[in-house]
Amino acid sequence: MNKKNNWVLPVIVIAQFLCTSLWFAGNAVLPDLVKDFGLNESALGHITSAVQFGFIIGTLCYATLMIADRFSASLVFFISAVLGALANCSIISAEQNINSLLILRFFTGFFLAGIYPVGMKIASDHFEKGLGKALGFLVGALVVGTAFPHLLKTFTSSLPWKMVIIFTAGLSIFGGILMLLVPVGPYQKKSLSLNFTAIFSIFRNRSFRSAAFGYFGHMWELYAFWAFVPVILRTYTTLHPEENLNISVLSFLIIALGGLACIIGGYLSQNFGTKKIAFTALLLSGCCCAASPFAFNLSFIPFLIFLILWGLVVIADSPLFSTLVAQNAPAQIKGTAITLVTCIGFSIT
């Protein structure tokens, strides 16, 4: 990458984090939506799932239509950021019911499909040899974003939930504007025609297939772990009533530190190889998963260290698998390949 453009990666990382605040910070106000609009408690799970489902359908549509490869990826990112912000902000426009909330959160997730995987595509257009390190920073920021709602719950209890929604919508639009500043990457190859068979033919490539299936297994464990971190901590307090834990802060800490692991893994991949570091992280996280039932017998400090270690290795391989996917996909459909693999990965979660 040209040294004159060494500002590109920080801009991409910041833009990604700001835009995905629609997802991350929005989750923190979901209990307020249930309370203010008089919904059933079960609505909380449905509203959360609507975003995931929207993202899955969105990535499928973006991949099938090869949007990130046929059009300017930065422009796709910007438009998706604005539309996602509008969908999310519409929640505050009038009295909502469960159906309208599900639709609006679905479209928020749908347009996030033009942010997360497209941001990785933009990064891969600017980096070749250092792609693992670049995506390490990118996914690292997203990990911190994933943990953000847990911290937000601690500091926004006195703020109206509508202010949180407006604030995150503004962040998303600003992030989209930032991405417009990123020039076309030197490794970009635009696909000029729509090819519906291309997205399936890439799985014939053995190296691509191996990277993709590694990513699928990683996603299965990752989101199970992230979803259950508060449950694990709550269960520990039940078994050890003498411990008075701040579950929100500890959940943030355990998940957010994984962002550091992504960055470290990216640097290690430059010296030891992307595939080797990805394999090591996946193996260690699998061992942590197998050992987890026994961890509840530990005293608090060793138990916390174990969860932090698991939180580090469970995410460290994520940018590395994305790197292997990008490196083994045909350049002209690289964005489509990343989006499709992301779609399948999130479908598994």
C-alpha positions as CSV (number, residue, x, y, z in Angstrom):
1,M,0.0,0.0,0.0
2,N,1.2,3.5,-0.9
3,K,2.5,5.3,2.3
4,K,0.7,8.4,1.2
5,N,-2.6,6.5,1.9
6,N,-1.6,5.2,5.3
7,W,-4.7,7.1,6.6
8,V,-7.0,4.8,4.8
9,L,-7.1,1.9,7.3
10,P,-7.9,4.1,10.3
11,V,-10.7,5.8,8.3
12,I,-12.2,2.4,7.3
13,V,-12.0,1.1,10.9
14,I,-13.6,4.2,12.3
15,A,-16.3,4.3,9.6
16,Q,-17.1,0.6,10.3
17,F,-17.4,1.1,14.0
18,L,-19.6,4.2,13.7
19,C,-22.0,2.6,11.2
20,T,-22.3,-0.7,13.1
21,S,-23.4,1.3,16.1
22,L,-26.9,0.9,14.6
23,W,-26.6,-2.8,15.6
24,F,-24.5,-2.7,18.7
25,A,-25.9,0.4,20.6
26,G,-29.4,-0.3,19.3
27,N,-29.4,-3.6,21.2
28,A,-29.0,-1.7,24.5
29,V,-32.4,0.1,24.2
30,L,-34.4,-3.0,23.3
31,P,-35.7,-3.5,26.9
32,D,-36.9,0.1,26.7
33,L,-38.8,-0.5,23.5
34,V,-40.6,-3.5,25.2
35,K,-41.4,-1.4,28.2
36,D,-42.5,1.8,26.5
37,F,-44.6,0.2,23.8
38,G,-46.3,-2.3,26.2
39,L,-44.9,-5.4,24.4
40,N,-44.6,-8.9,25.8
41,E,-41.3,-10.0,27.2
42,S,-40.9,-12.5,24.4
43,A,-40.8,-9.5,22.0
44,L,-37.2,-8.9,23.1
45,G,-36.0,-12.1,21.5
46,H,-38.0,-11.5,18.3
47,I,-36.7,-8.0,17.8
48,T,-33.1,-9.1,18.3
49,S,-33.7,-12.0,15.8
50,A,-35.2,-9.6,13.3
51,V,-31.9,-7.7,13.0
52,Q,-30.0,-11.0,12.5
53,F,-32.6,-12.2,10.0
54,G,-32.4,-8.9,8.1
55,F,-28.6,-9.1,8.0
56,I,-28.8,-12.7,6.6
57,I,-31.3,-11.8,3.9
58,G,-29.4,-8.6,3.2
59,T,-26.1,-10.3,2.7
60,L,-27.8,-12.9,0.5
61,C,-29.2,-10.1,-1.7
62,Y,-26.0,-8.1,-1.8
63,A,-24.1,-11.3,-2.7
64,T,-26.5,-12.6,-5.3
65,L,-26.7,-9.2,-7.1
66,M,-22.9,-8.8,-6.7
67,I,-23.5,-5.2,-5.6
68,A,-20.1,-4.6,-3.9
69,D,-18.3,-5.8,-7.1
70,R,-20.4,-4.1,-9.7
71,F,-20.7,-0.7,-8.1
72,S,-18.4,1.6,-6.1
73,A,-18.0,-0.1,-2.8
74,S,-17.6,3.2,-0.9
75,L,-20.8,4.5,-2.4
76,V,-22.6,1.2,-1.5
77,F,-21.3,1.6,2.0
78,F,-22.5,5.2,2.3
79,I,-26.0,4.5,0.9
80,S,-26.4,1.5,3.2
81,A,-25.3,3.5,6.2
82,V,-27.8,6.3,5.5
83,L,-30.7,3.8,4.8
84,G,-29.8,1.8,7.9
85,A,-29.8,5.0,10.0
86,L,-33.2,6.0,8.6
87,A,-34.7,2.5,9.3
88,N,-33.4,2.5,12.8
89,C,-34.4,6.1,13.5
90,S,-37.9,5.5,12.3
91,I,-38.6,3.7,15.6
92,I,-39.0,7.0,17.3
93,S,-41.3,8.6,14.8
94,A,-44.6,7.3,16.1
95,E,-46.2,4.8,18.5
96,Q,-44.9,1.4,17.5
97,N,-46.3,-2.1,17.8
98,I,-44.5,-5.5,17.6
99,N,-45.0,-5.8,13.8
100,S,-43.7,-2.3,12.9
101,L,-40.7,-2.8,15.2
102,L,-39.8,-6.1,13.6
103,I,-40.0,-4.6,10.1
104,L,-37.8,-1.6,11.1
105,R,-35.2,-3.7,12.8
106,F,-35.3,-6.1,9.9
107,F,-34.4,-3.3,7.5
108,T,-31.7,-2.1,9.9
109,G,-30.1,-5.5,9.7
110,F,-30.7,-5.6,5.9
111,F,-28.7,-2.5,5.3
112,L,-26.0,-3.5,7.7
113,A,-25.2,-6.1,5.0
114,G,-23.8,-3.2,3.0
115,I,-21.6,-2.1,5.8
116,Y,-19.8,-5.0,7.6
117,P,-18.8,-7.2,4.6
118,V,-18.5,-4.3,2.2
119,G,-16.1,-2.6,4.6
120,M,-13.9,-5.8,4.6
121,K,-14.0,-5.7,0.8
122,I,-12.9,-2.1,0.7
123,A,-10.0,-3.0,3.0
124,S,-9.0,-5.9,0.8
125,D,-8.9,-3.6,-2.2
126,H,-6.2,-1.6,-0.4
127,F,-4.1,-4.3,1.2
128,E,-2.6,-7.5,-0.2
129,K,0.3,-8.8,1.9
130,G,-0.8,-7.0,5.0
131,L,-4.5,-7.9,4.7
132,G,-4.5,-10.1,7.8
133,K,-3.2,-7.2,9.9
134,A,-5.6,-4.8,8.3
135,L,-8.7,-7.0,8.9
136,G,-7.4,-7.6,12.4
137,F,-7.9,-3.9,13.2
138,L,-11.2,-3.9,11.3
139,V,-12.7,-6.9,13.1
140,G,-11.1,-5.7,16.4
141,A,-13.1,-2.5,16.2
142,L,-16.3,-4.5,15.5
143,V,-15.6,-6.8,18.5
144,V,-15.4,-3.7,20.8
145,G,-18.7,-2.6,19.1
146,T,-20.3,-5.9,19.9
147,A,-19.4,-5.4,23.6
148,F,-20.5,-1.8,23.6
149,P,-24.2,-2.4,24.6
150,H,-23.1,-4.0,27.8
151,L,-21.1,-0.9,28.7
152,L,-23.8,1.4,27.4
153,K,-26.3,-0.1,29.8
154,T,-24.2,1.1,32.7
155,F,-23.8,4.7,31.5
156,T,-27.1,5.5,29.7
157,S,-29.6,4.5,32.4
158,S,-30.5,8.1,32.9
159,L,-30.7,9.0,29.2
160,P,-34.0,8.7,27.2
161,W,-33.7,5.7,24.8
162,K,-34.7,7.9,21.9
163,M,-31.6,10.0,22.3
164,V,-29.5,6.8,22.0
165,I,-31.3,5.9,18.7
166,I,-30.8,9.5,17.3
167,F,-27.2,9.5,18.4
168,T,-26.4,6.2,16.7
169,A,-28.2,7.2,13.6
170,G,-26.0,10.3,13.4
171,L,-22.9,8.2,13.9
172,S,-23.9,5.9,11.1
173,I,-24.4,8.8,8.6
174,F,-21.1,10.3,9.6
175,G,-19.4,7.0,9.2
176,G,-20.9,6.7,5.7
177,I,-19.5,10.1,4.8
178,L,-16.1,9.2,6.1
179,M,-16.0,6.1,3.8
180,L,-16.7,8.3,0.8
181,L,-13.3,9.8,1.4
182,V,-11.6,6.5,0.8
183,P,-10.2,6.2,-2.8
184,V,-10.4,3.2,-5.0
185,G,-8.0,0.6,-3.9
186,P,-5.1,-0.5,-6.1
187,Y,-6.2,-4.2,-5.9
188,Q,-9.8,-3.6,-6.9
189,K,-11.1,-5.4,-10.0
190,K,-14.7,-4.4,-10.8
191,S,-17.1,-7.0,-12.2
192,L,-18.9,-5.6,-15.2
193,S,-21.7,-8.2,-15.5
194,L,-24.1,-10.0,-13.3
195,N,-23.2,-13.7,-13.0
196,F,-25.5,-15.7,-10.8
197,T,-23.4,-18.9,-11.1
198,A,-20.2,-17.2,-9.9
199,I,-21.2,-17.1,-6.3
200,F,-21.6,-20.9,-6.3
201,S,-18.6,-21.8,-8.5
202,I,-16.1,-20.3,-6.0
203,F,-16.7,-23.2,-3.7
204,R,-15.1,-25.5,-6.2
205,N,-11.8,-24.0,-5.2
206,R,-10.4,-26.2,-2.4
207,S,-8.5,-23.5,-0.6
208,F,-11.5,-21.2,-0.7
209,R,-13.8,-24.0,0.5
210,S,-11.4,-24.8,3.4
211,A,-11.2,-21.2,4.5
212,A,-15.0,-20.8,4.3
213,F,-15.8,-23.9,6.3
214,G,-13.3,-22.9,8.9
215,Y,-15.1,-19.6,9.2
216,F,-18.5,-21.3,9.5
217,G,-17.2,-23.4,12.4
218,H,-15.7,-20.4,14.1
219,M,-19.0,-18.4,13.8
220,W,-21.0,-21.3,15.3
221,E,-18.8,-21.2,18.5
222,L,-18.2,-17.4,18.6
223,Y,-21.8,-16.2,18.7
224,A,-22.8,-19.0,21.1
225,F,-20.0,-17.7,23.4
226,W,-20.9,-14.0,23.1
227,A,-24.6,-14.7,23.7
228,F,-23.9,-16.8,26.8
229,V,-21.3,-14.6,28.5
230,P,-23.9,-12.9,30.7
231,V,-25.6,-16.2,31.3
232,I,-22.3,-17.8,32.3
233,L,-21.6,-15.0,34.7
234,R,-25.1,-15.1,36.2
235,T,-24.8,-18.9,36.6
236,Y,-21.5,-18.5,38.4
237,T,-23.0,-16.1,40.9
238,T,-25.8,-18.6,41.5
239,L,-23.2,-21.3,42.3
240,H,-21.1,-18.9,44.3
241,P,-23.5,-16.5,46.0
242,E,-20.6,-14.9,48.0
243,E,-19.5,-13.2,44.7
244,N,-21.3,-9.9,43.8
245,L,-20.5,-9.4,40.1
246,N,-21.2,-6.5,37.8
247,I,-22.3,-8.6,34.9
248,S,-22.6,-5.8,32.4
249,V,-19.1,-4.5,33.0
250,L,-17.5,-8.0,33.1
251,S,-19.4,-9.0,29.9
252,F,-18.0,-5.9,28.2
253,L,-14.5,-6.7,29.4
254,I,-14.5,-10.3,28.3
255,I,-15.9,-9.6,24.8
256,A,-14.1,-6.3,24.2
257,L,-10.6,-7.7,24.9
258,G,-11.1,-10.0,22.0
259,G,-10.6,-6.9,19.8
260,L,-7.0,-6.8,21.0
261,A,-6.6,-10.5,20.1
262,C,-7.7,-9.7,16.5
263,I,-5.0,-7.1,16.2
264,I,-2.3,-9.3,17.7
265,G,-3.4,-12.3,15.5
266,G,-3.1,-10.0,12.5
267,Y,0.5,-9.1,13.4
268,L,1.4,-12.8,14.2
269,S,0.0,-13.9,10.8
270,Q,2.6,-11.8,9.1
271,N,5.4,-13.7,10.8
272,F,3.9,-17.2,11.1
273,G,1.3,-17.4,8.3
274,T,-2.4,-16.6,8.3
275,K,-3.5,-20.3,8.1
276,K,-1.3,-21.4,11.0
277,I,-2.4,-18.7,13.4
278,A,-6.1,-19.2,12.4
279,F,-5.7,-23.0,13.1
280,T,-4.1,-22.4,16.5
281,A,-6.8,-19.9,17.6
282,L,-9.6,-22.3,16.5
283,L,-7.9,-25.2,18.3
284,L,-7.5,-23.2,21.6
285,S,-11.0,-21.9,21.5
286,G,-12.3,-25.5,21.0
287,C,-10.3,-26.6,24.0
288,C,-11.8,-23.8,26.1
289,C,-15.3,-24.8,25.0
290,A,-14.6,-28.4,26.0
291,A,-13.2,-27.3,29.4
292,S,-15.9,-24.7,30.2
293,P,-18.2,-27.0,32.3
294,F,-15.3,-27.6,34.7
295,A,-14.5,-23.9,35.0
296,F,-17.5,-23.2,37.3
297,N,-15.6,-25.0,40.1
298,L,-12.8,-22.4,40.1
299,S,-12.5,-19.4,42.4
300,F,-13.5,-16.1,40.8
301,I,-10.1,-14.8,39.6
302,P,-9.1,-18.1,37.8
303,F,-12.6,-18.3,36.4
304,L,-12.4,-14.7,35.1
305,I,-9.0,-15.4,33.6
306,F,-10.4,-18.5,31.9
307,L,-13.3,-16.5,30.3
308,I,-11.0,-13.7,29.2
309,L,-8.7,-16.3,27.6
310,W,-11.6,-17.9,25.8
311,G,-12.8,-14.5,24.7
312,L,-9.4,-13.8,23.2
313,V,-9.0,-17.0,21.2
314,V,-12.6,-17.4,20.2
315,I,-12.4,-14.2,18.0
316,A,-8.7,-14.1,17.1
317,D,-9.2,-16.3,14.0
318,S,-12.1,-14.3,12.6
319,P,-10.2,-11.7,10.5
320,L,-7.7,-14.4,9.5
321,F,-10.5,-16.6,8.0
322,S,-11.8,-13.5,6.2
323,T,-8.3,-12.9,4.9
324,L,-8.1,-16.4,3.6
325,V,-11.5,-16.1,2.0
326,A,-10.5,-12.8,0.3
327,Q,-7.1,-14.2,-0.9
328,N,-8.6,-17.3,-2.4
329,A,-11.6,-15.7,-4.2
330,P,-11.3,-14.4,-7.8
331,A,-10.5,-10.7,-7.6
332,Q,-13.5,-9.6,-9.7
333,I,-16.0,-11.2,-7.3
334,K,-14.0,-10.8,-4.0
335,G,-16.7,-8.6,-2.4
336,T,-19.4,-11.1,-3.4
337,A,-17.4,-14.0,-1.9
338,I,-16.8,-12.2,1.4
339,T,-20.5,-11.2,1.6
340,L,-21.7,-14.7,0.8
341,V,-19.5,-16.4,3.3
342,T,-20.6,-13.8,5.9
343,C,-24.2,-14.6,5.0
344,I,-23.8,-18.3,5.6
345,G,-21.8,-17.7,8.8
346,F,-24.4,-15.6,10.3
347,S,-27.1,-18.0,9.2
348,I,-25.4,-20.7,11.2
349,T,-25.4,-18.5,14.3
